[in-house]
Amino acid sequence: GAVVSQHPSRVICKSGTSVKIECRSLDFQATTMFWYRQFPKQSLMLMATSNEGSKATYEQGVEKDKFLINHASLTLSTLTVTSAHPEDSSFYICSATLAFPYEQYFGPGTRLTVT
Amino acid sequence: AQKITQTQPGMFVQEKEAVTLDCTYDTSDQSYGLFWYKQPSSGEMIFLIYQGSYDEQNATEGRYSLNFQKARKSANLVISASQLGDSAMYFCAMSFSGAGSYQLTFGKGTKLSVIP
């Protein structure tokens, strides 16, 4: 149980275009979903916390107008990278959490390359 | 502020031997959770083990055990009988209350290599 999917797994896009990444909890309803970014050989950095039906809470330094998060249901959250640039190239991972002990179940990640 | 420190960038272990991955943390919260995740080269984060701050017994999950020393603020992961498939990055993480939910803060990770 507690499976989280992400789509697409890999995406290559041109500079200036927008890319949408979907995160779904397949067999449970997630109270909260998180979006992380991971650069090569580095740890995960939290970008934003998303609760269903409310606006996402962004971490300091993360541009909310560039990284649009929509959490329309208890099983789906989307991250849209708007006007992508090469420096946005990274590994993006989502996670979903249930109640206590608030263990986070991670999706397989999306590798974004902006050319 | 919460902080997780993993001081071992890389570790080597012989197959079938045990290995300990270090993790220390800093928090002013009384209630918190400690997690270990494994990240193979595929990138997926795999949950291994959880320890609550009020749990008196050390957590165990199969070949994984967590050596929790609250006074020293350490939460080391012990992997017994290492297997080649254990080669991966290992992240220690701590949960804390923030943004209306419980967030995780991660350490920088330890790359474990299991030698045949």
Interface residues (C-beta under 8 A of the other chain):
Chain A: T31 T32 F34 Q38 Q42 S43 L44 L46 T49 N51 T57 F91 I93 S95 T97 P101 Y102 E103 Q104 Y105 F106 G107 P108 G109 R111
Chain B: G33 F35 Y37 S42 G43 E44 M45 I46 F47 Y50 G52 F91 S95 G98 A99 G100 S101 Y102 Q103 L104 T105 F106 G107 K108 G109
